[in-house]
Structures are given as C-alpha cells and as structure tokens.
Amino acid sequence: MNINIIIPVFNEEQYLERCIDSIIKQTLLPTKLLLVNDNSNDNSENILKKYSKEFLWIEYINIKSNQAHIPGEKVIRTFYKGIEIINSNYDIICKFDSDIILPENYLESIISIFNRDPKVGIAGGNLYVKKKNKWVYEKISSKDHVRGPIKSYRKKCFEDIQGLRKSIGWDTVDVLIAQYHGWKIKTDKSLAVKHLKPTGANYSYNSKFLQGEALYKMRFGLVLSIISVLKTSINTGRILMIFFAFFGYTRALIKRKERIVTKEQGQFIRKHRWQKAFSNLLNI
C-alpha cells in the first residue's frame, strides 16, 4: 500500500526529532513523509532540512499563516497544504502531529487493520501522556475513538467524507461522517503512542469556548452537547469545561455559526450518539 504521512509543524523543536525518529524506525516505512512547517520561528526548519537531506522519502515545505494557535482550523489548513502536493497519489493518508512517538510496529499494524477489513475507513492506536514518570492513557475520549494526532484514512473513506473540516471538531466529525457513509472505525489498543505535549497545552484563553461551538457546528443539540462535555470534564477533571462549553455553544447559536454537517448527517449523528449514550448507561 502507498502510505503518505502529512505532519503539520509549528514551533516543535522540542519534540520533532523524536517524532521523526520513531517513523524512521518503523518496521514498515511510509512511501512519503511530508512535513509542513507553518511559520515556525524556532529551530524546526533546520531539523526538517537535516532529515530531508538524509532520507529521500522525507520532504518538507514552508508556509506562512497566523501565529495564533487556533484549535482545528490552523492545523487542518496546514495539513491541506500537504495534500496539495501529494495530490491523490496514496492508498492510505495519515495526519499525524509532530509531538508523538510511535511504537515501531505502528504503521505495520495499522495497514494490517485496513487489509483485514475493506470496510475500515479510519484506524489508529491510543494516546498516552507522561504523569509522575508513568505513561498513562490520555483520558479525553474513549479508547475506541481515533484521536486527532494519529489519524489514518483509507483513500475512498477520505473522499467520501469530503476530507477534513477546517474547523474545531474536525477530529470528531470525520468519524461520524465516515460512519454515516457506512465505514468502520478501528483502534488497536495495543498500539500505545506517546503524546509528548498534552492536548490543549498551546490553546489560547478564547479557545476554551470552542468545544461548545464545535458541538453546535456538528448539530449535536443542546442536551447531547451537555452530556458530551460532562463526560469529558469528568474524565479530565476539568469541571469548569462545562461552563465554557455551554457559553461557546450559546454564542455559536446566537451568531448562527456555519454548520459543518448537513441536516441529514446531523440527524444521523444525534441518533448514533443517543444510541451510544443509552448503551453505555445499560452497561454501567
């Protein structure tokens, strides 16, 4: 399979070499690793230059955008600069973050998932963060959810969902729209990926309200949105998240922010999430 990896990079000199080294050490190498340097003002470009000279399958490009870390929008716009270069020349497209360390069998295991079942559209492992010198699961979502830093898509699935939304919530809505189109989502829980920088570490104050906005844009509805945020706030221990999200949802509603799913997809999403909520309740 032709595997292309695109990694957006923004001031990641602290983590970048460990990330790239973990890809170089894979038991199954990708066809291409393309790193998109988004206006970094640290040593990131020099690191990218070094690796691109040493390995023919590693490339990098420089782009310029706003310095602010806008959750969702900035990283996906950067990702699409990479898509413009690779065009459609891939079987599997991976969107990885630059602050992860993959286990050596990661790509081989992910490709095995796709090969075993042609209906699998999105696959990934699980993210772990370091706490008190121990690597523990990052409790932001279920272990069955493929997180944003480690997304791998089958080409046909990526086309069916019409790519990634340039918006907060992109890494949830991609899965939901894939399921809307009949694709399966698979995680290999044995694939422990080290996440060197915890989620949200670089987000601005205003970004605290964006989870609520994302739920509005995905047409969750207010009740489902509250349930979703409540679960996340309990898992992460961030109780104030509920109030920020409620404000963000209400603000998006008042401003009539543009939705990122159709009405039909929204109906599917609400039905799917209610079924999942009741299923989880019955299993308590």
CORKAJO-V206602 format. One record per residue. N is the residue number from 1. RES is the residue in three letters. SS is DSSP state (A for helix, B for strand, O for the rest). PHI is phi as a letter, one per 30 degrees, with the letter a starting at -180 (none if undefined). Layout:
BEGIN
n: {N | N}
res: {RES | RES}
ss: {SS | SS}
phi: {PHI | PHI}
END
This chain:
BEGIN
n: {1 | 2 | 3 | 4 | 5 | 6 | 7 | 8 | 9 | 10 | 11 | 12 | 13 | 14 | 15 | 16 | 17 | 18 | 19 | 20 | 21 | 22 | 23 | 24 | 25 | 26 | 27 | 28 | 29 | 30 | 31 | 32 | 33 | 34 | 35 | 36 | 37 | 38 | 39 | 40 | 41 | 42 | 43 | 44 | 45 | 46 | 47 | 48 | 49 | 50 | 51 | 52 | 53 | 54 | 55 | 56 | 57 | 58 | 59 | 60 | 61 | 62 | 63 | 64 | 65 | 66 | 67 | 68 | 69 | 70 | 71 | 72 | 73 | 74 | 75 | 76 | 77 | 78 | 79 | 80 | 81 | 82 | 83 | 84 | 85 | 86 | 87 | 88 | 89 | 90 | 91 | 92 | 93 | 94 | 95 | 96 | 97 | 98 | 99 | 100 | 101 | 102 | 103 | 104 | 105 | 106 | 107 | 108 | 109 | 110 | 111 | 112 | 113 | 114 | 115 | 116 | 117 | 118 | 119 | 120 | 121 | 122 | 123 | 124 | 125 | 126 | 127 | 128 | 129 | 130 | 131 | 132 | 133 | 134 | 135 | 136 | 137 | 138 | 139 | 140 | 141 | 142 | 143 | 144 | 145 | 146 | 147 | 148 | 149 | 150 | 151 | 152 | 153 | 154 | 155 | 156 | 157 | 158 | 159 | 160 | 161 | 162 | 163 | 164 | 165 | 166 | 167 | 168 | 169 | 170 | 171 | 172 | 173 | 174 | 175 | 176 | 177 | 178 | 179 | 180 | 181 | 182 | 183 | 184 | 185 | 186 | 187 | 188 | 189 | 190 | 191 | 192 | 193 | 194 | 195 | 196 | 197 | 198 | 199 | 200 | 201 | 202 | 203 | 204 | 205 | 206 | 207 | 208 | 209 | 210 | 211 | 212 | 213 | 214 | 215 | 216 | 217 | 218 | 219 | 220 | 221 | 222 | 223 | 224 | 225 | 226 | 227 | 228 | 229 | 230 | 231 | 232 | 233 | 234 | 235 | 236 | 237 | 238 | 239 | 240 | 241 | 242 | 243 | 244 | 245 | 246 | 247 | 248 | 249 | 250 | 251 | 252 | 253 | 254 | 255 | 256 | 257 | 258 | 259 | 260 | 261 | 262 | 263 | 264 | 265 | 266 | 267 | 268 | 269 | 270 | 271 | 272 | 273 | 274 | 275 | 276 | 277 | 278 | 279 | 280 | 281 | 282 | 283 | 284}
res: {MET | ASN | ILE | ASN | ILE | ILE | ILE | PRO | VAL | PHE | ASN | GLU | GLU | GLN | TYR | LEU | GLU | ARG | CYS | ILE | ASP | SER | ILE | ILE | LYS | GLN | THR | LEU | LEU | PRO | THR | LYS | LEU | LEU | LEU | VAL | ASN | ASP | ASN | SER | ASN | ASP | ASN | SER | GLU | ASN | ILE | LEU | LYS | LYS | TYR | SER | LYS | GLU | PHE | LEU | TRP | ILE | GLU | TYR | ILE | ASN | ILE | LYS | SER | ASN | GLN | ALA | HIS | ILE | PRO | GLY | GLU | LYS | VAL | ILE | ARG | THR | PHE | TYR | LYS | GLY | ILE | GLU | ILE | ILE | ASN | SER | ASN | TYR | ASP | ILE | ILE | CYS | LYS | PHE | ASP | SER | ASP | ILE | ILE | LEU | PRO | GLU | ASN | TYR | LEU | GLU | SER | ILE | ILE | SER | ILE | PHE | ASN | ARG | ASP | PRO | LYS | VAL | GLY | ILE | ALA | GLY | GLY | ASN | LEU | TYR | VAL | LYS | LYS | LYS | ASN | LYS | TRP | VAL | TYR | GLU | LYS | ILE | SER | SER | LYS | ASP | HIS | VAL | ARG | GLY | PRO | ILE | LYS | SER | TYR | ARG | LYS | LYS | CYS | PHE | GLU | ASP | ILE | GLN | GLY | LEU | ARG | LYS | SER | ILE | GLY | TRP | ASP | THR | VAL | ASP | VAL | LEU | ILE | ALA | GLN | TYR | HIS | GLY | TRP | LYS | ILE | LYS | THR | ASP | LYS | SER | LEU | ALA | VAL | LYS | HIS | LEU | LYS | PRO | THR | GLY | ALA | ASN | TYR | SER | TYR | ASN | SER | LYS | PHE | LEU | GLN | GLY | GLU | ALA | LEU | TYR | LYS | MET | ARG | PHE | GLY | LEU | VAL | LEU | SER | ILE | ILE | SER | VAL | LEU | LYS | THR | SER | ILE | ASN | THR | GLY | ARG | ILE | LEU | MET | ILE | PHE | PHE | ALA | PHE | PHE | GLY | TYR | THR | ARG | ALA | LEU | ILE | LYS | ARG | LYS | GLU | ARG | ILE | VAL | THR | LYS | GLU | GLN | GLY | GLN | PHE | ILE | ARG | LYS | HIS | ARG | TRP | GLN | LYS | ALA | PHE | SER | ASN | LEU | LEU | ASN | ILE}
ss: {O | O | B | B | B | B | B | B | B | O | O | O | O | O | O | A | A | A | A | A | A | A | A | A | O | O | O | O | O | O | O | B | B | B | B | B | B | B | O | O | O | O | O | A | A | A | A | A | A | A | A | A | A | A | O | O | O | B | B | B | B | B | B | O | O | O | O | O | O | O | O | O | A | A | A | A | A | A | A | A | A | A | A | A | A | A | O | O | O | O | O | B | B | B | B | B | O | O | O | B | B | O | O | O | O | A | A | A | A | A | A | A | A | A | A | A | O | O | O | B | B | B | B | B | B | B | B | B | B | B | B | O | O | B | B | B | B | O | O | O | O | O | O | O | O | O | O | O | O | B | B | B | B | B | A | A | A | A | A | A | O | O | O | O | O | O | O | O | O | A | A | A | A | A | A | A | A | A | A | A | O | O | O | B | B | B | B | B | B | B | B | B | B | B | B | O | O | O | O | O | O | O | O | O | O | A | A | A | A | A | A | A | A | A | A | A | A | O | O | O | O | A | A | A | A | A | A | A | A | A | A | A | A | A | A | A | O | O | O | O | A | A | A | A | A | A | A | A | A | A | A | A | A | A | A | O | O | O | O | O | O | O | A | A | A | A | A | A | A | A | A | A | A | A | A | A | A | A | A | A | A | A | O | O}
phi: {none | d | c | c | c | c | b | d | b | b | h | c | e | d | c | e | d | d | d | d | e | d | d | d | d | d | d | b | d | d | d | b | c | c | c | c | d | c | i | d | c | c | c | e | d | d | d | d | d | d | d | d | d | d | b | d | d | c | b | b | b | c | b | b | b | d | d | d | d | c | e | i | d | d | d | d | d | d | e | d | d | d | e | d | d | d | h | c | d | a | c | b | c | c | c | c | d | c | c | b | b | d | d | d | c | d | d | d | d | d | d | d | d | d | d | d | b | d | c | d | c | b | b | a | c | b | c | b | c | c | b | h | i | b | d | b | d | d | d | c | b | d | d | d | c | d | d | e | d | b | d | b | b | d | e | d | d | e | d | d | d | h | i | c | d | d | a | e | j | e | d | c | d | d | d | d | d | d | d | e | d | j | d | c | c | b | c | c | d | d | c | d | c | d | c | d | b | e | e | i | d | c | d | d | e | d | d | d | d | d | d | d | d | d | d | d | d | d | i | d | i | d | d | d | d | d | d | d | d | e | d | d | d | d | d | c | i | c | d | d | e | e | d | d | d | d | d | d | d | d | d | d | d | d | d | h | e | d | d | c | b | d | d | d | d | d | d | d | d | d | d | d | d | d | d | d | d | d | d | d | d | d | d | d}
END
